[in-house]
């Protein structure tokens, strides 16, 4: 069992994760609803640390630290398998987000964007070529 030299990178990422977790907990403390009478930091931290997102983040962080610090036999295959799996999931999630945003958008009325469109067309099709022509003539 040998320790790799990139432990400092892992420590830097861990420090960043701890700082961001503190900021999120701070925001959750001040963002609690008025219906809850208990605004103590302990209850907010308990609610925050028990979320599935934080637990998955913590487990992923532990696994990445273990893989990056210790040379575990077969870890490269493990990393390659999950990297390709999650890149596939990432591409499908991007598509679903684009579809969701497309469903949220609604068509605009032409009178709201037609003057701006006419201005852009005039600048790009008339003014810009005229300025280029004037510069070439000099």
HUJO-V472231 format. One record per residue. N is the residue number from 1. RES is the residue in one small letter. PHI is phi as a letter, one per 40 degrees, with the letter a starting at -180 (NA if undefined). OMEGA is omega as a letter, one per 20 degrees, with the letter a starting at -180 (none if undefined). D_LAST is the distance of its C-alpha to the last C-alpha in Angstrom with 1 decimal. Layout:
# HUJO-V472231
n->(N:N)
res->(RES:RES)
phi->(PHI:PHI)
omega->(OMEGA:OMEGA)
d_last->(D_LAST:D_LAST)
This chain:
# HUJO-V472231
n->(1:2:3:4:5:6:7:8:9:10:11:12:13:14:15:16:17:18:19:20:21:22:23:24:25:26:27:28:29:30:31:32:33:34:35:36:37:38:39:40:41:42:43:44:45:46:47:48:49:50:51:52:53:54:55:56:57:58:59:60:61:62:63:64:65:66:67:68:69:70:71:72:73:74:75:76:77:78:79:80:81:82:83:84:85:86:87:88:89:90:91:92:93:94:95:96:97:98:99:100:101:102:103:104:105:106:107:108:109:110:111:112:113:114:115:116:117:118:119:120:121:122:123:124:125:126:127:128:129:130:131:132:133:134:135:136:137:138)
res->(x:x:x:x:x:x:x:x:x:x:x:x:x:x:x:x:x:x:x:x:x:x:x:x:x:x:x:x:x:x:x:x:x:x:x:x:x:x:x:x:x:x:x:x:x:x:x:x:x:x:x:x:x:x:x:x:x:x:x:x:x:x:x:x:x:x:x:x:x:x:x:x:x:x:x:x:x:x:x:x:x:x:x:x:x:x:x:x:x:x:x:x:x:x:x:x:x:x:x:x:x:x:x:x:x:x:x:x:x:x:x:x:x:x:x:x:x:x:x:x:x:x:x:x:x:x:x:x:x:x:x:x:x:x:x:x:x:x)
phi->(NA:b:c:c:c:c:c:c:c:c:c:c:c:c:c:c:c:c:c:c:c:c:c:c:c:c:c:c:c:c:b:c:c:c:c:c:c:c:b:c:c:c:c:c:c:c:c:c:c:c:c:c:c:c:c:c:c:c:c:c:c:c:c:c:c:c:c:c:c:b:c:c:c:g:c:c:c:c:c:c:c:c:c:c:c:c:c:c:c:c:c:c:c:d:c:c:c:c:c:c:c:c:c:c:c:b:c:c:c:c:c:c:b:c:c:c:c:c:c:c:c:c:c:c:c:b:c:c:c:c:c:c:c:c:c:c:c:d)
omega->(r:r:r:a:a:r:r:r:r:r:r:r:r:r:r:r:r:r:r:r:r:r:r:r:r:r:r:r:a:r:a:a:a:a:a:r:a:r:a:a:r:a:r:r:r:r:a:a:r:r:r:r:a:r:r:r:a:r:r:r:r:r:r:r:r:a:a:a:a:r:a:r:r:a:r:r:r:a:r:a:a:r:r:r:a:r:r:r:r:r:r:r:r:r:r:r:r:r:a:r:r:r:r:a:r:a:r:r:a:a:r:a:a:r:r:r:r:r:r:r:r:a:a:a:a:a:a:r:r:r:r:r:r:r:r:a:a:none)
d_last->(73.0:70.0:67.4:63.8:61.3:59.0:61.5:59.1:56.5:59.2:60.4:56.8:56.6:60.1:59.1:56.1:58.4:60.9:58.4:56.9:60.5:61.3:58.3:59.3:62.9:61.8:59.7:62.7:65.0:63.0:62.2:65.8:67.0:69.3:72.0:72.9:75.1:74.8:71.5:72.6:70.4:73.0:73.0:69.2:69.0:71.8:70.0:66.7:68.3:70.3:67.3:66.8:63.2:64.2:67.1:64.9:62.3:65.1:66.7:63.4:62.7:66.2:65.9:62.5:64.0:67.0:65.0:62.5:65.2:68.0:67.9:69.7:70.6:68.8:66.2:63.3:64.6:65.1:61.5:60.0:62.1:61.2:57.5:57.2:59.4:57.4:54.1:55.4:56.6:53.2:51.5:54.0:53.8:50.0:50.5:53.2:51.0:48.2:50.8:52.3:48.9:48.3:51.6:51.0:47.8:48.2:46.0:43.8:43.8:40.7:40.3:39.8:36.8:35.4:33.2:31.7:31.2:29.5:27.1:26.2:25.7:23.4:21.3:21.3:21.1:18.9:17.0:15.9:14.6:12.7:11.1:10.3:8.9:6.6:5.5:5.5:3.8:0.0)
